[in-house]
Amino acid sequence: MKGLLYRWTALRQARVLGINQRNAEYILPRNPRSHYPRVDDKLLTKRLAQAAGLPTPQLLGVISYHHELRGLPHLLEKTADFVLKPARGTQGNGILVISGREGSHYRKSSGAMVRFEQLRQHVSNMISGAFSLRGDWDHCLIEARVILHPAFADVSRYGIPDVRVIVARGVPAMAMCRLPTSLSDGRANLHQGAIGAGVDMGTGKTVNAVMHDRLVTHHIDTNAPLAGFTVPAWDEVLSLAARASELSNLGYVGVDIVIDKNYGPLLLELNARPGLAIQVANKEGLLGRLRRIDALAQSELSNWTRRCAIARECFSLSASPQS
């Protein structure tokens, strides 16, 4: 009993946000369920972003019905690298990243080869709801594959990293860079085996890393150190996160951003229930930052430029911690 009390006290002192507190204080009162389709449906998110002028990965096509599978060869004939993604998927399930083609075979980002028939079956499963949140009928999004930014060459060999930013009241509160591994099959998803590296909000430099909730110091595939590299175009990443949160009409949201070699930061998706492993990746509790944001007057949050400045000033390593 004393051990449990000690751990509870330690977590409280570290201002760690638990799942029950997250749900009760941030998700339920601040994220109206009527707005969930804006973030749960990636196709709707993309259309909202395009209407707002926010950059996203290029959409090559959408398959929503089984009879449309006849057109899949035509959609893929002009590209050798693309991503198949369920519109209502979760935790990276169902995402298939293709990096090349040899005849009728396609190469996954991990290097494994698959036949066209396997791709077709995967898309069929996807629109049948095999990977959707509730098993409902779904769409398959076919997107152009993002090109790896050179800054990530040493820390991501089998896929494209992304940056998860927790945004509260429009203010970027905490961030981590999710790095694909061979174990995650090229997907930047912690549940699948990717690495999460905490990011200093002031500089964009990584400060710590975690894999399967365990601290790691080097990438398992490249042996490159995980702390100390700088996420490219960091100011643009922050501004895109702040602007994208406005699309959701949610007060607490996770914003996922990829950084393309040619196009820079691109909005990937939004999440109404972002996970809490980001605290382990940063070796810091999220609650203290959220409390500081809650204490700000609405007049201080009038535009996304100011909200990004607050994130850089208040949540960098050089900023003095406050309760």
ABEGO torsion letter per residue (X at the ends): XAAAAAAAAAAAAAGBBBAAAAAAAAAAAABBAAAAAAAABAAAAAAAAAAAGBBBBBBAEBBABAAAAAAAAAAAAABABBBBBBAABBGGBGBBBBABBBEABBBBAAGBBBBAAAAAAAAAAAAAGAABAAGBBBBBBBBBBBBBBAAAAAABAABBBBBBBBBBGGBBABBBBBBBBAAAGGBBBAAAGBBBBBBBAAAGBBABBBBGGBBBABBAAAGBBABGBBBBGAAAAAAAAAAAAAAAGBABBBBBBBBBAAAEBBBABBBABBBAAAAAAAGBBAAAAAAAAAABBAAAAABAAAAAAAAAAAABAABBBBX
